[in-house]
């Protein structure tokens, strides 16, 4: 979440950021609730001070009663002392009653304040293009030569079904639509891709990890995706109060909740592999066949906790690692800078990589990398301690290494042969006993 102090000092900037990201949150209402909350807290503090003062008076009376010097005088004025104590006790009861009322008011205001704060998006960085939809995304570059065929290239699903690599018909029988079996060479290619990603990234200091695929609701909310439509896209187990992750980012990002890094240990980089689950609730009618957009898929994900002053540099580094992996596979791609309408609530900036798919004659997304600045770290209370001992929030970033299904699609379409066979990219051949799938 954003710092409330920043929102108080920069309301117009926050409103503009909300408009740019098409986030529906009433900043004026938030500030009004915040003001009432602070005023009520101050009133409660004043009331507690009055109560302490009244309590002190009773203490002084008891002290007078026990004093030998004043005992005779008090004995001559028992009714006056009793009246004074009764008045103080009545005042304290009234203060207690008012205090309970204010405490309840603060509780209600806190709930409303927190609900509104969770809806405020991270602000887009200044260089993010402003736009209302994907048409405002900016193509930064195109890399690699598109393959030239002396035949009409086929769609991946036609090739994969003919070679018995993907079976969506039996998957539908077992699990329903938007599922698929990876078989034979496709299954082996998956493990070769995982090995390539882990081998490449661990050389640059990424810690390999296989995280849980279920996370508790309170930590899931800390990542900042469920205040938008993403909540409808998630699988939830109410009996256990657990969410199935839509990407391993969601279980890696929360693992250091309420922890403090030492500055020297930053950046802390992880590369995780996990199965992911999404309802694809907002994709009705899109990619209903095949494995482009499915409910269950495997993914290798990068995640970094870094120093705030290094986060822009780290974002470029994650993008460079995504490009390095694509270049090893020799798949043509382009890099896009995503506009404000295309970045999620916790993200401040995002790049996508789209692979060229000759069988579909178009680019399709295979990678994304985002910086969330300190937005998630504030929610999860993840900080670092600098050399002088001062503690501040880290920045969090994530990036796709390989979305397995989509990467397989790119390989099948770009490496298809005239006879319907699939060549294996050279970078993956070391892990396989074959160079062609036929």
C-alpha positions as CSV (number, residue, x, y, z in Angstrom):
1,X,0.0,0.0,0.0
2,X,1.0,3.6,-0.3
3,X,2.2,5.6,2.7
4,X,-0.8,7.6,4.1
5,X,1.5,10.5,4.8
6,X,2.3,10.6,1.1
7,X,-1.4,10.5,0.2
8,X,-2.1,13.4,2.7
9,X,0.6,15.5,1.1
10,X,0.0,14.6,-2.5
11,X,-3.8,14.0,-3.0
12,X,-3.9,15.2,-6.5
13,X,-1.0,13.1,-7.6
14,X,-2.6,10.0,-6.1
15,X,-5.9,10.8,-7.8
16,X,-4.2,11.2,-11.1
17,X,-2.4,7.8,-10.6
18,X,-5.7,6.2,-9.8
19,X,-7.3,7.6,-13.0
20,X,-4.4,6.5,-15.1
21,X,-4.7,2.9,-13.8
22,X,-8.5,3.0,-14.0
23,X,-8.7,2.2,-10.3
24,X,-12.0,3.1,-8.7
25,X,-11.2,4.5,-5.2
26,X,-12.5,7.7,-3.6
27,X,-9.4,9.5,-2.3
28,X,-11.4,12.3,-0.8
29,X,-13.4,9.8,1.2
30,X,-10.2,8.1,2.3
31,X,-8.8,11.5,3.5
32,X,-12.0,12.4,5.3
33,X,-12.1,9.0,7.1
34,X,-8.4,9.4,7.9
35,X,-9.1,12.9,9.4
36,X,-12.0,11.6,11.6
37,X,-9.8,8.7,12.7
38,X,-7.0,11.0,13.8
39,X,-9.4,13.4,15.6
40,X,-11.1,10.5,17.4
41,X,-7.7,9.0,18.4
42,X,-6.8,12.5,19.8
43,X,-10.1,12.7,21.7
44,X,-9.5,9.2,23.2
45,X,-6.0,10.2,24.3
46,X,-7.4,13.4,25.9
47,X,-10.0,11.3,27.7
48,X,-7.4,8.9,29.0
49,X,-5.4,11.8,30.3
50,X,-8.5,13.1,32.2
51,X,-9.1,9.6,33.6
52,X,-5.5,9.4,34.8
53,X,-6.0,12.8,36.4
54,X,-9.2,11.7,38.2
55,X,-7.5,8.5,39.3
56,X,-4.6,10.5,40.7
57,X,-7.1,12.6,42.8
58,X,-8.5,9.4,44.4
59,X,-5.0,8.3,45.1
60,X,-4.3,11.6,46.8
61,X,-7.4,11.3,49.0
62,X,-6.3,7.8,50.1
63,X,-2.9,9.1,50.9
64,X,-4.5,11.9,53.0
65,X,-6.6,9.3,54.8
66,X,-3.6,7.3,55.8
67,X,-1.5,10.2,56.8
68,X,-1.2,10.6,60.6
69,X,-0.9,14.4,60.2
70,X,-4.2,14.8,58.5
71,X,-6.1,11.9,60.0
72,X,-7.8,14.0,62.7
73,X,-8.9,16.7,60.2
74,X,-10.3,14.0,57.8
75,X,-12.2,12.4,60.7
76,X,-13.9,15.8,61.3
77,X,-14.9,15.9,57.5
78,X,-16.0,12.4,56.6
79,X,-19.0,13.5,54.6
80,X,-17.0,16.0,52.6
81,X,-14.4,13.4,51.7
82,X,-17.0,10.9,50.7
83,X,-18.8,13.4,48.5
84,X,-15.5,14.3,46.8
85,X,-14.6,10.6,46.1
86,X,-18.2,9.9,44.9
87,X,-17.9,12.8,42.4
88,X,-14.6,11.6,41.1
89,X,-15.9,8.0,40.7
90,X,-18.9,9.3,38.8
91,X,-16.6,11.3,36.6
92,X,-14.4,8.2,35.9
93,X,-17.5,6.1,35.1
94,X,-18.6,8.8,32.6
95,X,-15.1,8.8,31.1
96,X,-15.1,5.0,30.9
97,X,-18.4,5.2,29.0
98,X,-17.2,7.8,26.6
99,X,-13.9,6.0,26.2
100,X,-15.8,2.8,25.2
101,X,-17.8,4.7,22.7
102,X,-14.8,6.3,21.2
103,X,-12.9,3.0,21.1
104,X,-15.8,1.5,19.1
105,X,-15.9,4.5,16.8
106,X,-12.1,4.1,16.2
107,X,-12.6,0.4,15.4
108,X,-15.3,1.3,12.8
109,X,-13.1,4.0,11.3
110,X,-10.1,1.8,11.2
111,X,-12.0,-0.9,9.3
112,X,-13.2,1.7,6.8
113,X,-9.8,3.3,6.5
114,X,-8.0,0.0,5.9
115,X,-10.6,-1.1,3.4
116,X,-10.1,2.1,1.4
117,X,-6.3,2.0,1.7
118,X,-6.2,-1.5,0.3
119,X,-8.0,-0.2,-2.8
120,X,-5.5,2.5,-3.5
121,X,-3.1,1.3,-6.3
122,X,0.6,1.7,-6.5
123,X,1.3,4.8,-8.6
124,X,2.7,4.3,-12.1
125,X,6.3,5.6,-12.5
126,X,6.7,8.8,-14.5
127,X,7.9,7.1,-17.7
128,X,5.0,4.7,-17.9
129,X,2.9,5.5,-21.0
130,X,-0.6,6.7,-20.1
131,X,-3.3,4.7,-21.9
132,X,-6.8,3.2,-21.7
133,X,-6.1,-0.2,-23.2
134,X,-3.4,-2.4,-24.9
135,X,-3.3,-0.1,-27.9
136,X,-1.2,2.3,-25.9
137,X,1.5,-0.2,-25.1
138,X,4.9,0.8,-26.6
139,X,7.0,-1.6,-28.6
140,X,10.5,-0.9,-27.5
141,X,12.3,-3.4,-29.8
142,X,12.1,-6.5,-31.9
143,X,14.8,-9.2,-31.6
144,X,15.6,-12.2,-33.7
145,X,14.9,-13.1,-37.3
146,X,11.5,-14.6,-37.9
147,X,11.8,-18.1,-39.5
148,X,11.1,-18.5,-43.2
149,X,9.4,-21.6,-44.3
150,X,9.0,-23.1,-47.8
151,X,5.6,-24.3,-46.6
152,X,2.6,-22.9,-44.8
153,X,3.4,-23.1,-41.1
154,X,0.9,-24.9,-38.9
155,X,-0.7,-24.0,-35.6
156,X,1.0,-25.6,-32.6
157,X,-2.1,-27.6,-31.6
158,X,-2.4,-29.3,-35.0
159,X,1.3,-30.2,-34.8
160,X,1.2,-31.3,-31.2
161,X,-1.9,-33.5,-31.5
162,X,-0.5,-35.2,-34.6
163,X,2.7,-36.0,-32.7
164,X,0.8,-37.0,-29.6
165,X,2.4,-34.2,-27.5
166,X,-0.7,-32.5,-26.2
167,X,-4.0,-34.2,-25.4
168,X,-6.8,-31.9,-24.6
169,X,-9.6,-34.3,-25.4
170,X,-8.7,-36.7,-22.6
171,X,-8.0,-33.8,-20.3
172,X,-11.5,-32.5,-20.9
173,X,-12.9,-35.9,-20.1
174,X,-10.9,-35.9,-16.8
175,X,-11.0,-32.3,-15.7
176,X,-13.1,-30.3,-18.1
177,X,-12.2,-27.5,-20.5
178,X,-9.0,-25.5,-20.3
179,X,-6.8,-28.4,-19.2
180,X,-4.3,-30.5,-21.1
181,X,-2.0,-33.5,-20.9
182,X,1.7,-32.9,-21.9
183,X,3.0,-36.2,-23.2
184,X,6.2,-37.7,-24.6
185,X,8.6,-35.2,-26.0
186,X,6.6,-32.2,-24.7
187,X,6.8,-33.5,-21.1
188,X,10.6,-33.9,-21.5
189,X,10.9,-30.5,-23.1
190,X,9.3,-29.0,-19.9
191,X,12.0,-30.4,-17.7
192,X,14.7,-29.3,-20.1
193,X,13.3,-25.8,-20.0
194,X,13.2,-25.8,-16.2
195,X,16.9,-27.0,-16.1
196,X,17.9,-24.2,-18.6
197,X,16.2,-21.6,-16.5
198,X,17.6,-22.8,-13.2
199,X,21.1,-23.3,-14.6
200,X,21.1,-19.8,-16.2
201,X,19.7,-17.9,-13.2
202,X,21.6,-19.6,-10.4
203,X,24.8,-18.4,-12.1
204,X,23.6,-14.8,-11.4
205,X,22.9,-15.4,-7.7
206,X,19.3,-16.5,-7.9
207,X,18.4,-19.0,-5.1
208,X,16.5,-22.0,-6.4
209,X,13.2,-22.7,-4.6
210,X,10.1,-24.9,-4.9
211,X,7.5,-22.9,-2.9
212,X,4.1,-23.9,-1.6
213,X,1.2,-23.6,-4.1
214,X,-1.3,-22.8,-1.3
215,X,-1.2,-19.6,0.7
216,X,-3.2,-18.2,3.7
217,X,-5.7,-15.5,2.8
218,X,-4.1,-12.8,5.0
219,X,-0.7,-13.1,3.3
220,X,-2.2,-13.5,-0.1
221,X,-3.9,-10.1,0.3
222,X,-0.5,-8.7,1.1
223,X,0.6,-9.1,-2.5
224,X,-2.0,-6.6,-3.5
225,X,-3.8,-8.5,-6.4
226,X,-7.1,-9.4,-4.8
227,X,-8.5,-5.9,-4.5
228,X,-9.1,-6.0,-8.3
229,X,-10.7,-8.7,-10.5
230,X,-7.8,-11.0,-9.7
231,X,-9.7,-12.3,-6.7
232,X,-12.4,-13.8,-9.0
233,X,-9.6,-15.4,-11.0
234,X,-8.2,-17.2,-8.0
235,X,-9.1,-20.6,-6.7
236,X,-10.1,-20.4,-3.0
237,X,-10.5,-23.3,-0.5
238,X,-12.9,-21.8,2.2
239,X,-12.7,-24.8,4.5
240,X,-9.0,-24.2,4.9
241,X,-8.9,-20.4,4.2
242,X,-6.2,-21.0,1.5
243,X,-5.7,-19.7,-2.0
244,X,-4.1,-21.7,-4.8
245,X,-1.3,-19.5,-6.3
246,X,-1.7,-18.0,-9.7
247,X,2.1,-17.8,-9.9
248,X,4.9,-18.8,-7.6
249,X,5.5,-15.0,-7.1
250,X,2.6,-15.1,-4.7
251,X,4.2,-17.6,-2.3
252,X,7.8,-16.3,-2.8
253,X,6.9,-12.7,-2.2
254,X,5.3,-13.4,1.2
255,X,8.0,-15.7,2.6
256,X,9.9,-12.8,4.3
257,X,6.8,-11.3,5.9
258,X,7.7,-9.3,9.1
259,X,11.4,-9.8,8.5
260,X,14.3,-7.4,8.3
261,X,17.1,-7.9,5.8
262,X,20.6,-6.6,6.3
263,X,21.5,-4.1,3.6
264,X,24.5,-6.1,2.6
265,X,22.3,-9.1,1.8
266,X,20.3,-7.2,-0.9
267,X,19.3,-7.9,-3.5
268,X,17.9,-11.3,-2.4
269,X,16.9,-13.1,-5.6
270,X,14.9,-16.3,-6.0
271,X,14.0,-18.5,-8.9
272,X,11.0,-20.7,-8.2
273,X,9.2,-23.4,-10.0
274,X,5.5,-24.2,-9.3
275,X,2.3,-25.3,-10.7
276,X,-0.1,-22.4,-11.0
277,X,-3.9,-22.1,-11.0
278,X,-6.2,-19.5,-12.6
279,X,-9.9,-19.5,-13.4
280,X,-9.3,-17.3,-16.4
281,X,-12.6,-15.6,-15.5
282,X,-12.0,-12.6,-17.6
283,X,-11.1,-14.5,-20.8
284,X,-14.5,-15.8,-21.9
285,X,-14.2,-17.0,-25.5
286,X,-10.4,-16.4,-25.7
287,X,-8.1,-19.3,-26.5
288,X,-10.6,-21.9,-25.4
289,X,-8.7,-24.7,-27.2
290,X,-5.2,-25.8,-26.5
291,X,-2.8,-24.8,-23.7
292,X,-2.4,-21.1,-24.3
293,X,-4.9,-20.1,-21.6
294,X,-5.6,-22.9,-19.1
295,X,-6.6,-23.3,-15.5
296,X,-3.5,-25.2,-14.5
297,X,0.0,-24.6,-15.8
298,X,3.7,-24.8,-14.8
299,X,5.9,-21.8,-14.5
300,X,9.5,-20.7,-13.6
301,X,9.4,-17.3,-11.9
302,X,12.0,-14.8,-10.7
303,X,11.6,-12.7,-7.6
304,X,13.8,-10.0,-6.1
305,X,13.9,-8.1,-2.8
306,X,16.1,-5.1,-3.4
307,X,17.4,-1.8,-2.1
308,X,15.0,1.1,-3.1
309,X,17.8,3.0,-4.8
310,X,18.5,0.0,-7.0
311,X,15.0,-1.1,-8.0
312,X,14.9,0.5,-11.5
313,X,18.3,-1.1,-12.2
314,X,17.0,-4.4,-10.9
315,X,13.9,-4.2,-13.1
316,X,16.1,-3.8,-16.2
317,X,18.2,-6.7,-14.9
318,X,15.2,-9.0,-14.7
319,X,14.2,-8.0,-18.2
320,X,17.7,-8.8,-19.5
321,X,17.5,-12.2,-17.9
322,X,14.2,-12.9,-19.7
323,X,15.8,-11.8,-23.0
324,X,18.8,-14.0,-22.3
325,X,16.6,-17.1,-21.9
326,X,14.7,-16.3,-25.1
327,X,17.9,-15.7,-27.0
328,X,19.2,-19.1,-25.9
329,X,16.1,-20.7,-27.4
330,X,16.6,-18.5,-30.5
331,X,12.9,-17.6,-30.6
332,X,12.1,-14.2,-32.2
333,X,10.4,-11.8,-29.8
334,X,9.6,-8.2,-29.1
335,X,9.7,-6.1,-25.8
336,X,6.7,-3.9,-24.8
337,X,6.5,-1.2,-22.2
338,X,3.0,-1.6,-20.8
339,X,0.7,1.4,-20.4
340,X,-1.0,2.5,-17.2
341,X,-4.2,0.6,-18.0
342,X,-2.2,-2.6,-18.4
343,X,-0.4,-2.7,-15.1
344,X,-2.0,-4.3,-12.0
345,X,-2.9,-2.6,-8.7
346,X,0.5,-3.3,-7.0
347,X,2.7,-2.6,-10.0
348,X,4.5,0.7,-10.7
349,X,5.9,-0.4,-14.1
350,X,5.8,-3.5,-16.3
351,X,7.5,-4.9,-19.4
352,X,6.1,-7.8,-21.5
353,X,7.9,-10.0,-23.9
354,X,5.9,-11.5,-26.8
355,X,7.2,-14.4,-28.8
356,X,6.6,-14.6,-32.5
357,X,4.2,-17.5,-33.4
358,X,4.4,-18.2,-37.2
359,X,1.5,-20.7,-37.1
360,X,-0.7,-17.9,-35.8
361,X,1.1,-15.1,-37.7
362,X,1.3,-12.9,-34.6
363,X,3.2,-12.1,-31.4
364,X,1.8,-13.6,-28.1
365,X,2.8,-12.8,-24.6
366,X,5.2,-15.3,-22.9
367,X,6.9,-13.1,-20.3
368,X,6.3,-10.2,-18.0
369,X,8.4,-8.4,-15.4
370,X,7.1,-5.8,-12.9
371,X,8.4,-3.6,-10.2
372,X,6.1,-3.1,-7.2
373,X,8.4,-0.6,-5.5
374,X,7.6,-0.7,-1.7
375,X,3.9,-1.3,-2.2
376,X,3.9,-5.0,-1.3
377,X,6.7,-4.6,1.3
378,X,4.5,-2.1,3.3
379,X,1.6,-4.6,3.4
380,X,3.9,-7.5,4.4
381,X,6.2,-5.4,6.6
382,X,9.4,-6.5,4.8
383,X,12.2,-4.1,5.5
384,X,16.0,-3.8,5.5
385,X,18.5,-2.2,7.9
386,X,21.1,0.1,6.5
387,X,24.7,0.6,7.9
388,X,23.6,3.3,10.3
389,X,20.9,1.0,11.7
390,X,17.9,2.8,10.1
391,X,15.1,0.5,9.0
392,X,13.1,1.0,5.8
393,X,11.0,-0.9,3.4
394,X,12.6,-3.0,0.5
395,X,11.3,-2.9,-3.0
396,X,9.9,-6.1,-4.6
397,X,10.1,-7.1,-8.3
398,X,9.1,-10.2,-10.2
399,X,9.6,-11.6,-13.7
400,X,8.8,-14.7,-15.8
401,X,11.6,-17.0,-16.6
402,X,9.5,-19.5,-18.5
403,X,5.7,-19.9,-18.6
404,X,6.1,-23.6,-19.7
405,X,3.0,-24.0,-21.8
406,X,3.4,-20.8,-23.8
407,X,7.1,-21.5,-24.3
408,X,6.4,-24.9,-25.6
409,X,3.9,-23.3,-28.1
410,X,6.6,-20.9,-29.3
411,X,9.1,-23.8,-29.7
412,X,6.7,-26.0,-31.6
413,X,5.6,-23.2,-34.0
414,X,9.1,-21.8,-34.6
415,X,10.9,-25.1,-34.9
416,X,8.4,-27.0,-37.0
417,X,9.6,-28.9,-40.1
418,X,7.9,-29.5,-43.4
419,X,7.2,-33.1,-42.5
420,X,5.4,-32.1,-39.3
421,X,8.3,-32.9,-37.0
422,X,9.7,-30.5,-34.4
423,X,13.4,-29.7,-34.0
424,X,14.7,-29.3,-30.5
425,X,16.4,-26.0,-29.7
426,X,20.1,-26.4,-29.4
427,X,20.1,-25.0,-25.8
428,X,17.8,-27.9,-24.7
429,X,19.5,-30.7,-26.6
430,X,22.1,-31.4,-23.8
431,X,19.3,-32.6,-21.5
432,X,17.6,-34.8,-24.1
433,X,18.4,-37.9,-26.0
434,X,16.9,-36.6,-29.2
435,X,17.2,-33.6,-31.5
436,X,13.9,-34.0,-33.2
437,X,10.4,-34.9,-32.2
438,X,8.7,-36.9,-34.8
